[in-house]
Amino acid sequence: MSARIFSPAKTAMQSGKAKTGYWVLEFDPETPRKIDPLMGYTTSRDMKSQIRLSFETKEEAIAYAEKQGIAYRVDEPKEAKRRQMSYAENFRYDRRTPWTH
């Protein structure tokens, strides 16, 4: 039984960083998922795949995993690299490609 500890990224529907900054402990699947031949749904007998525990800090999640004897790995969050751009950049004379409609 092993688990993954990570901080979820913001959804594509968000422009801000609301509902981020917490840490999640999810169990790794022990059995592979199967496709139901009648309906085409994916099913699994692994009940631990439905468990998702939330923590305020990474240290709390690690402490919980160690207390329960769960092997874990920590996935550090990746910071988004954002380039500052203004509207005036579209009309610069030294653009690599000319701006056209």
MODELLER restraints for C-alpha pairs under 7 A, 6 or more apart:
rsr = mdl.restraints
at = mdl.atoms
rsr.add(forms.Gaussian(group=physical.xy_distance, feature=features.Distance(at['CA:1:A'], at['CA:70:A']), mean=6.51, stdev=0.5))
rsr.add(forms.Gaussian(group=physical.xy_distance, feature=features.Distance(at['CA:1:A'], at['CA:71:A']), mean=6.72, stdev=0.5))
rsr.add(forms.Gaussian(group=physical.xy_distance, feature=features.Distance(at['CA:2:A'], at['CA:27:A']), mean=5.98, stdev=0.5))
rsr.add(forms.Gaussian(group=physical.xy_distance, feature=features.Distance(at['CA:2:A'], at['CA:28:A']), mean=5.80, stdev=0.5))
rsr.add(forms.Gaussian(group=physical.xy_distance, feature=features.Distance(at['CA:2:A'], at['CA:70:A']), mean=5.84, stdev=0.5))
rsr.add(forms.Gaussian(group=physical.xy_distance, feature=features.Distance(at['CA:2:A'], at['CA:71:A']), mean=4.64, stdev=0.5))
rsr.add(forms.Gaussian(group=physical.xy_distance, feature=features.Distance(at['CA:2:A'], at['CA:72:A']), mean=5.43, stdev=0.5))
rsr.add(forms.Gaussian(group=physical.xy_distance, feature=features.Distance(at['CA:3:A'], at['CA:25:A']), mean=6.48, stdev=0.5))
rsr.add(forms.Gaussian(group=physical.xy_distance, feature=features.Distance(at['CA:3:A'], at['CA:26:A']), mean=5.46, stdev=0.5))
rsr.add(forms.Gaussian(group=physical.xy_distance, feature=features.Distance(at['CA:3:A'], at['CA:27:A']), mean=4.12, stdev=0.5))
rsr.add(forms.Gaussian(group=physical.xy_distance, feature=features.Distance(at['CA:3:A'], at['CA:28:A']), mean=5.29, stdev=0.5))
rsr.add(forms.Gaussian(group=physical.xy_distance, feature=features.Distance(at['CA:3:A'], at['CA:70:A']), mean=6.88, stdev=0.5))
rsr.add(forms.Gaussian(group=physical.xy_distance, feature=features.Distance(at['CA:3:A'], at['CA:71:A']), mean=6.25, stdev=0.5))
rsr.add(forms.Gaussian(group=physical.xy_distance, feature=features.Distance(at['CA:3:A'], at['CA:72:A']), mean=4.64, stdev=0.5))
rsr.add(forms.Gaussian(group=physical.xy_distance, feature=features.Distance(at['CA:3:A'], at['CA:73:A']), mean=6.58, stdev=0.5))
rsr.add(forms.Gaussian(group=physical.xy_distance, feature=features.Distance(at['CA:4:A'], at['CA:25:A']), mean=5.66, stdev=0.5))
rsr.add(forms.Gaussian(group=physical.xy_distance, feature=features.Distance(at['CA:4:A'], at['CA:26:A']), mean=5.33, stdev=0.5))
rsr.add(forms.Gaussian(group=physical.xy_distance, feature=features.Distance(at['CA:4:A'], at['CA:27:A']), mean=6.22, stdev=0.5))
rsr.add(forms.Gaussian(group=physical.xy_distance, feature=features.Distance(at['CA:4:A'], at['CA:28:A']), mean=6.82, stdev=0.5))
rsr.add(forms.Gaussian(group=physical.xy_distance, feature=features.Distance(at['CA:4:A'], at['CA:72:A']), mean=5.56, stdev=0.5))
rsr.add(forms.Gaussian(group=physical.xy_distance, feature=features.Distance(at['CA:4:A'], at['CA:73:A']), mean=5.15, stdev=0.5))
rsr.add(forms.Gaussian(group=physical.xy_distance, feature=features.Distance(at['CA:4:A'], at['CA:74:A']), mean=6.05, stdev=0.5))
rsr.add(forms.Gaussian(group=physical.xy_distance, feature=features.Distance(at['CA:5:A'], at['CA:23:A']), mean=6.78, stdev=0.5))
rsr.add(forms.Gaussian(group=physical.xy_distance, feature=features.Distance(at['CA:5:A'], at['CA:24:A']), mean=5.55, stdev=0.5))
rsr.add(forms.Gaussian(group=physical.xy_distance, feature=features.Distance(at['CA:5:A'], at['CA:25:A']), mean=4.55, stdev=0.5))
rsr.add(forms.Gaussian(group=physical.xy_distance, feature=features.Distance(at['CA:5:A'], at['CA:26:A']), mean=6.58, stdev=0.5))
rsr.add(forms.Gaussian(group=physical.xy_distance, feature=features.Distance(at['CA:5:A'], at['CA:72:A']), mean=6.93, stdev=0.5))
rsr.add(forms.Gaussian(group=physical.xy_distance, feature=features.Distance(at['CA:5:A'], at['CA:73:A']), mean=6.13, stdev=0.5))
rsr.add(forms.Gaussian(group=physical.xy_distance, feature=features.Distance(at['CA:5:A'], at['CA:74:A']), mean=4.77, stdev=0.5))
rsr.add(forms.Gaussian(group=physical.xy_distance, feature=features.Distance(at['CA:5:A'], at['CA:75:A']), mean=6.16, stdev=0.5))
rsr.add(forms.Gaussian(group=physical.xy_distance, feature=features.Distance(at['CA:6:A'], at['CA:23:A']), mean=5.54, stdev=0.5))
rsr.add(forms.Gaussian(group=physical.xy_distance, feature=features.Distance(at['CA:6:A'], at['CA:24:A']), mean=5.45, stdev=0.5))
rsr.add(forms.Gaussian(group=physical.xy_distance, feature=features.Distance(at['CA:6:A'], at['CA:25:A']), mean=6.77, stdev=0.5))
rsr.add(forms.Gaussian(group=physical.xy_distance, feature=features.Distance(at['CA:6:A'], at['CA:74:A']), mean=6.01, stdev=0.5))
rsr.add(forms.Gaussian(group=physical.xy_distance, feature=features.Distance(at['CA:6:A'], at['CA:75:A']), mean=5.01, stdev=0.5))
rsr.add(forms.Gaussian(group=physical.xy_distance, feature=features.Distance(at['CA:6:A'], at['CA:76:A']), mean=6.35, stdev=0.5))
rsr.add(forms.Gaussian(group=physical.xy_distance, feature=features.Distance(at['CA:7:A'], at['CA:21:A']), mean=6.47, stdev=0.5))
rsr.add(forms.Gaussian(group=physical.xy_distance, feature=features.Distance(at['CA:7:A'], at['CA:22:A']), mean=5.85, stdev=0.5))
rsr.add(forms.Gaussian(group=physical.xy_distance, feature=features.Distance(at['CA:7:A'], at['CA:23:A']), mean=4.46, stdev=0.5))
rsr.add(forms.Gaussian(group=physical.xy_distance, feature=features.Distance(at['CA:7:A'], at['CA:24:A']), mean=6.08, stdev=0.5))
rsr.add(forms.Gaussian(group=physical.xy_distance, feature=features.Distance(at['CA:7:A'], at['CA:77:A']), mean=5.95, stdev=0.5))
rsr.add(forms.Gaussian(group=physical.xy_distance, feature=features.Distance(at['CA:8:A'], at['CA:20:A']), mean=6.62, stdev=0.5))
rsr.add(forms.Gaussian(group=physical.xy_distance, feature=features.Distance(at['CA:9:A'], at['CA:20:A']), mean=6.62, stdev=0.5))
rsr.add(forms.Gaussian(group=physical.xy_distance, feature=features.Distance(at['CA:10:A'], at['CA:17:A']), mean=6.31, stdev=0.5))
rsr.add(forms.Gaussian(group=physical.xy_distance, feature=features.Distance(at['CA:10:A'], at['CA:20:A']), mean=6.16, stdev=0.5))
rsr.add(forms.Gaussian(group=physical.xy_distance, feature=features.Distance(at['CA:22:A'], at['CA:54:A']), mean=6.93, stdev=0.5))
rsr.add(forms.Gaussian(group=physical.xy_distance, feature=features.Distance(at['CA:22:A'], at['CA:55:A']), mean=6.01, stdev=0.5))
rsr.add(forms.Gaussian(group=physical.xy_distance, feature=features.Distance(at['CA:22:A'], at['CA:56:A']), mean=4.92, stdev=0.5))
rsr.add(forms.Gaussian(group=physical.xy_distance, feature=features.Distance(at['CA:22:A'], at['CA:57:A']), mean=6.27, stdev=0.5))
rsr.add(forms.Gaussian(group=physical.xy_distance, feature=features.Distance(at['CA:23:A'], at['CA:54:A']), mean=5.75, stdev=0.5))
rsr.add(forms.Gaussian(group=physical.xy_distance, feature=features.Distance(at['CA:23:A'], at['CA:55:A']), mean=5.07, stdev=0.5))
rsr.add(forms.Gaussian(group=physical.xy_distance, feature=features.Distance(at['CA:23:A'], at['CA:56:A']), mean=6.02, stdev=0.5))
rsr.add(forms.Gaussian(group=physical.xy_distance, feature=features.Distance(at['CA:23:A'], at['CA:57:A']), mean=5.97, stdev=0.5))
rsr.add(forms.Gaussian(group=physical.xy_distance, feature=features.Distance(at['CA:23:A'], at['CA:58:A']), mean=5.87, stdev=0.5))
rsr.add(forms.Gaussian(group=physical.xy_distance, feature=features.Distance(at['CA:24:A'], at['CA:52:A']), mean=6.63, stdev=0.5))
rsr.add(forms.Gaussian(group=physical.xy_distance, feature=features.Distance(at['CA:24:A'], at['CA:53:A']), mean=5.55, stdev=0.5))
rsr.add(forms.Gaussian(group=physical.xy_distance, feature=features.Distance(at['CA:24:A'], at['CA:54:A']), mean=4.57, stdev=0.5))
rsr.add(forms.Gaussian(group=physical.xy_distance, feature=features.Distance(at['CA:24:A'], at['CA:55:A']), mean=6.12, stdev=0.5))
rsr.add(forms.Gaussian(group=physical.xy_distance, feature=features.Distance(at['CA:25:A'], at['CA:52:A']), mean=5.93, stdev=0.5))
rsr.add(forms.Gaussian(group=physical.xy_distance, feature=features.Distance(at['CA:25:A'], at['CA:53:A']), mean=5.14, stdev=0.5))
rsr.add(forms.Gaussian(group=physical.xy_distance, feature=features.Distance(at['CA:25:A'], at['CA:54:A']), mean=6.49, stdev=0.5))
rsr.add(forms.Gaussian(group=physical.xy_distance, feature=features.Distance(at['CA:25:A'], at['CA:61:A']), mean=6.62, stdev=0.5))
rsr.add(forms.Gaussian(group=physical.xy_distance, feature=features.Distance(at['CA:26:A'], at['CA:51:A']), mean=6.44, stdev=0.5))
rsr.add(forms.Gaussian(group=physical.xy_distance, feature=features.Distance(at['CA:26:A'], at['CA:52:A']), mean=5.06, stdev=0.5))
rsr.add(forms.Gaussian(group=physical.xy_distance, feature=features.Distance(at['CA:26:A'], at['CA:53:A']), mean=6.70, stdev=0.5))
rsr.add(forms.Gaussian(group=physical.xy_distance, feature=features.Distance(at['CA:27:A'], at['CA:48:A']), mean=6.13, stdev=0.5))
rsr.add(forms.Gaussian(group=physical.xy_distance, feature=features.Distance(at['CA:27:A'], at['CA:49:A']), mean=5.82, stdev=0.5))
rsr.add(forms.Gaussian(group=physical.xy_distance, feature=features.Distance(at['CA:28:A'], at['CA:49:A']), mean=6.71, stdev=0.5))
rsr.add(forms.Gaussian(group=physical.xy_distance, feature=features.Distance(at['CA:29:A'], at['CA:46:A']), mean=6.78, stdev=0.5))
rsr.add(forms.Gaussian(group=physical.xy_distance, feature=features.Distance(at['CA:29:A'], at['CA:49:A']), mean=5.80, stdev=0.5))
rsr.add(forms.Gaussian(group=physical.xy_distance, feature=features.Distance(at['CA:30:A'], at['CA:46:A']), mean=6.55, stdev=0.5))
rsr.add(forms.Gaussian(group=physical.xy_distance, feature=features.Distance(at['CA:31:A'], at['CA:46:A']), mean=6.35, stdev=0.5))
rsr.add(forms.Gaussian(group=physical.xy_distance, feature=features.Distance(at['CA:32:A'], at['CA:44:A']), mean=6.96, stdev=0.5))
rsr.add(forms.Gaussian(group=physical.xy_distance, feature=features.Distance(at['CA:33:A'], at['CA:42:A']), mean=6.12, stdev=0.5))
rsr.add(forms.Gaussian(group=physical.xy_distance, feature=features.Distance(at['CA:33:A'], at['CA:43:A']), mean=5.52, stdev=0.5))
rsr.add(forms.Gaussian(group=physical.xy_distance, feature=features.Distance(at['CA:33:A'], at['CA:44:A']), mean=4.84, stdev=0.5))
rsr.add(forms.Gaussian(group=physical.xy_distance, feature=features.Distance(at['CA:34:A'], at['CA:42:A']), mean=5.46, stdev=0.5))
rsr.add(forms.Gaussian(group=physical.xy_distance, feature=features.Distance(at['CA:34:A'], at['CA:43:A']), mean=5.28, stdev=0.5))
rsr.add(forms.Gaussian(group=physical.xy_distance, feature=features.Distance(at['CA:34:A'], at['CA:44:A']), mean=6.25, stdev=0.5))
rsr.add(forms.Gaussian(group=physical.xy_distance, feature=features.Distance(at['CA:35:A'], at['CA:41:A']), mean=5.63, stdev=0.5))
rsr.add(forms.Gaussian(group=physical.xy_distance, feature=features.Distance(at['CA:35:A'], at['CA:42:A']), mean=4.47, stdev=0.5))
rsr.add(forms.Gaussian(group=physical.xy_distance, feature=features.Distance(at['CA:35:A'], at['CA:43:A']), mean=6.18, stdev=0.5))
rsr.add(forms.Gaussian(group=physical.xy_distance, feature=features.Distance(at['CA:36:A'], at['CA:42:A']), mean=6.09, stdev=0.5))
rsr.add(forms.Gaussian(group=physical.xy_distance, feature=features.Distance(at['CA:36:A'], at['CA:43:A']), mean=6.73, stdev=0.5))
rsr.add(forms.Gaussian(group=physical.xy_distance, feature=features.Distance(at['CA:55:A'], at['CA:61:A']), mean=5.89, stdev=0.5))
rsr.add(forms.Gaussian(group=physical.xy_distance, feature=features.Distance(at['CA:65:A'], at['CA:72:A']), mean=6.86, stdev=0.5))
rsr.add(forms.Gaussian(group=physical.xy_distance, feature=features.Distance(at['CA:90:A'], at['CA:99:A']), mean=6.69, stdev=0.5))
rsr.add(forms.Gaussian(group=physical.xy_distance, feature=features.Distance(at['CA:91:A'], at['CA:99:A']), mean=6.91, stdev=0.5))
